[in-house]
Structure formats: C-alpha cells, structure tokens
Amino acid sequence: MAVDQLSTVFSALADPTRRAILTRLTKGDATVAELAAPFAVSQPAISQHLKVLEQAGLISRQRRATARLSHLEAEPLREATVWLARYRDYWDESYDRLDALLTDIQNDSTE
C-alpha cells in the first residue's frame, strides 16, 4: 500500500460518521437511505461521506435496479492494521524494557 493511499485511508477513518458507515456495512450492502437513517444529516451529506470512503478504497458502489448500493472493501483496513501493528510491537517492546528496568530497581532496593 502506497503511503499516499494509507494517508487517504486514515483521513477517511478520521470522521466518526464514516467509521459508523463502515461498521454498518459489515452487516451487508446498503443504500444511501439506509446508511443515512441513523444520522441527523441529509442524504447528500451521507453521499459526500460515501464519496470519501470510495476514494479511499474502503467501499465500492454499484447500481442494482434503481438503488445504488455501497459495499465494504476491507482490504485497505487490513493494510492499515498491518502498518499499525509495527507500532504495537514497538510499544510492547518498550513496556518489556520498562518491566525489566522496574524489576532491576526493585531487586536493587531489596539487596
């Protein structure tokens, strides 16, 4: 995943409405009206959020009869998770070093 694509994904995820839309799409495809229902915003505003999600590669949209359905595309989320996992490893190692230091200090104070 290119850095620019990763930035686009994180930018799309920065908005709580867009995160809620993605959560809803884990249950299956949905129309704009279905996605707009839980929010106190207009359908055009939801359409703007969908456009951002689509540009980030997080959803795809297709016409089915007269409805336009949005579909979750989870691959960019997996790639973002892989990127974030490196930092989790860093923090785990930092905590391990801190634990070792605290153990050394505790052992030194009991001697």
Summary of the structure (lengths in Angstrom):
residues: 111
radius of gyration: 21.1
end to end distance: 52.6
largest distance: 78.3
contacts: 283
relative contact order: 0.14
helix: 68%
strand: 13%
